[in-house]
Amino acid sequence: MPTPKKGPRLASSPAHERLMLANMATSLFQNGQITTTLPKAKRLRPLAERLITFAKRGDLHSRRRVMRVIRNKSVVHILFTQIAEQMEQREGGYTRIVKIAPRVGDNAPAAIIELVTEPVAKKAVVKEAEAATKVAEEEAPAVETEATEAAEAPVEETAAAEAEAPAEEAEKAE
């Protein structure tokens, strides 16, 4: 994790920033998405993802660590029962930040931060990768055997075989 910037962050003291992020995380878990400024959304993302990771563990120590940040017991219950269950198959990337039009009034860059609820399509990708690996393994021994046969065959026989191949291709073309 990168070291925090020195001085006031998000135009406030570090203590106020922690409280703002805790309130935004509470609202995010309550509503599923919130609209805020882009810098605040970027600062909220690591905190929210860490809290979801604790919720996925589900033990008492994790619950107490989440309760340090989120003081609302009903939101913590929702986080540990519903949100953690939705994110069980996901290995990270629990939130999404979508930039929207600048905020009216002060023209601050606005964004929506939301929980990703789509199911993970990881299994299909893994199956495709395994199939490609099997195909590559089947082709690799075939290439190796052809290379060893070519190395063992005398030069005269390979030259004769190469001369016959264009003649056969010409006959097939007719």
Residue pairs with C-beta under 8 A, 6 or more apart in sequence:
1 46
4 14
8 14
9 17
9 43
10 17
10 20
10 39
10 40
10 43
12 20
17 43
20 40
21 40
21 43
21 44
21 47
21 69
22 69
22 70
22 71
24 34
24 36
24 40
24 44
25 44
25 47
25 48
25 51
25 69
25 70
26 70
26 71
26 72
26 75
27 34
28 34
28 44
28 48
28 95
28 113
28 114
28 115
29 48
29 51
29 70
29 75
29 78
29 79
29 83
29 115
30 75
30 78
32 114
32 115
32 117
33 112
33 113
33 114
33 115
34 112
34 113
34 114
35 100
35 110
35 111
35 112
36 44
36 110
36 111
36 113
37 103
37 108
37 109
37 110
37 111
38 97
38 99
38 108
38 109
38 110
38 111
39 109
41 97
41 111
41 112
41 113
42 97
44 95
44 113
45 95
45 97
45 113
47 69
48 94
48 95
48 113
49 92
49 93
49 94
49 95
51 66
51 69
51 70
51 79
52 79
52 83
52 84
52 87
52 94
54 62
54 63
54 65
54 66
55 62
55 66
55 79
55 80
55 83
55 84
55 87
56 84
56 87
56 88
58 80
58 84
63 76
63 80
66 76
66 79
66 80
67 73
67 76
70 76
70 79
83 115
86 115
86 117
87 94
89 119
89 120
89 122
90 116
90 120
91 122
93 116
94 115
94 116
95 113
95 114
95 115
95 116
96 113
96 114
96 115
96 116
97 111
97 112
97 113
98 111
98 112
98 113
98 114
99 109
99 110
99 111
100 110
100 111
100 112
101 110
102 108
102 109
102 110
103 109
103 110
150 158
